[in-house]
Amino acid sequence: MNLREKTKLAKGGLEAKLPKLDVFPNLFKDYKITISVPEYTSLCPHTALPDFATITIQYIPNKLCVELKSFKYYILGYRNLGISHENAVNRILQDFVAACQPKWAGIKGVFTPRGGIITTVEAEHRKRGKN
């Protein structure tokens, strides 16, 4: 596989159309929400075999909170998507932040063993400027 093919494969899933994340107004200040999804699945972009993970998002809402039913459908959108562990975690964080603009958000993806190796990917977002 040449560099061009590897680059295309590495970008897999980043621009795929996924269900919209719905939001609702946040009525309180400075508290943390944790959402854990133990049923995440996607497809390995190299082998097309299924990947499984527990995805956990923690966030401190600003003006909006993410509605859980829409989040569930959003996560189900990954089921048949060829995407790497790293891309999946960062894409979920990017879409989550775009939907609700939290003060802070952190995500952790713990992927079940593939070839005897467990992969954990973590990413974080901090709101810049005035809160």
C-alpha positions in Angstrom: 0.0 0.0 0.0 1.5 3.4 -1.0 1.4 6.6 1.0 -1.6 8.0 -0.9 -3.7 4.9 -0.2 -2.6 4.9 3.5 -3.6 8.6 3.7 -7.0 7.9 2.2 -7.5 5.0 4.6 -6.3 7.1 7.6 -9.0 9.8 6.8 -11.7 7.1 6.7 -15.0 8.0 8.4 -14.1 11.6 9.2 -16.6 13.1 6.6 -19.3 10.4 6.8 -22.9 11.7 7.3 -24.1 10.8 10.7 -27.4 11.4 12.6 -27.8 14.9 14.1 -27.2 15.5 17.8 -30.1 17.3 19.3 -29.8 19.6 22.3 -31.9 21.3 25.0 -31.3 24.3 27.2 -29.2 23.9 30.3 -30.8 25.4 33.4 -27.9 25.1 35.9 -24.2 26.1 36.3 -21.0 24.2 36.8 -21.8 20.6 37.0 -20.5 17.5 35.2 -22.5 15.1 33.0 -21.2 11.6 32.2 -22.5 9.6 29.3 -21.3 6.0 28.9 -22.1 3.8 25.9 -20.8 0.2 26.3 -22.3 -0.8 22.9 -20.2 1.2 20.4 -19.4 -0.7 17.2 -17.7 0.3 14.0 -15.7 -1.5 11.3 -11.9 -1.6 11.1 -11.0 0.3 8.0 -8.1 -2.2 7.2 -9.9 -5.5 7.7 -13.7 -4.6 7.7 -14.0 -6.6 10.9 -16.1 -5.2 13.7 -14.6 -3.1 16.5 -16.2 -2.8 19.9 -15.7 -0.2 22.6 -17.1 1.6 25.6 -17.3 5.3 24.8 -17.5 7.6 27.8 -18.1 11.3 27.5 -17.9 13.7 30.4 -18.8 17.4 29.9 -19.5 20.6 31.8 -22.4 22.1 29.9 -22.6 25.8 29.0 -26.0 26.8 27.6 -27.0 23.5 26.0 -27.1 19.8 26.9 -27.1 16.9 24.4 -30.3 14.9 24.2 -29.6 11.2 25.0 -31.9 9.6 22.4 -30.2 11.6 19.6 -26.8 10.6 21.0 -27.8 6.9 20.9 -28.8 7.2 17.2 -25.7 9.2 16.5 -23.5 6.4 18.0 -25.5 3.7 16.1 -24.5 5.6 12.9 -20.9 4.2 13.4 -22.1 0.6 13.2 -21.3 0.1 9.5 -18.7 2.9 9.2 -15.0 2.0 8.4 -13.1 4.2 10.9 -10.0 3.9 13.1 -10.2 4.1 16.8 -8.4 7.4 16.9 -10.7 9.0 14.2 -13.8 7.7 15.9 -13.0 9.2 19.3 -11.9 12.5 17.9 -14.8 12.7 15.5 -17.3 12.0 18.3 -15.7 14.8 20.4 -15.7 17.2 17.5 -19.4 16.6 16.7 -20.4 16.7 20.3 -18.7 20.0 20.9 -20.2 21.5 17.7 -23.7 20.5 18.9 -23.6 21.8 22.5 -20.5 24.1 22.9 -19.7 22.8 26.4 -17.3 24.6 28.8 -15.3 21.4 28.9 -15.6 18.0 27.4 -13.5 14.8 27.6 -14.0 11.5 25.8 -12.5 8.1 26.4 -12.8 5.1 24.1 -11.8 1.8 25.4 -11.7 -0.7 22.6 -11.9 -4.5 23.1 -8.7 -6.5 22.2 -7.7 -6.8 18.6 -4.8 -9.1 18.2 -4.4 -9.2 22.0 -4.0 -5.4 22.2 -6.5 -3.2 24.0 -6.5 0.4 22.7 -7.6 3.4 24.8 -8.0 6.7 23.0 -8.7 9.9 25.0 -9.3 13.5 23.8 -10.4 16.7 25.5 -11.9 20.1 24.6 -11.8 23.3 26.6 -14.0 26.3 25.7 -11.8 29.4 25.0 -12.6 32.8 26.2 -15.4 34.0 28.5 -17.9 31.4 29.9 
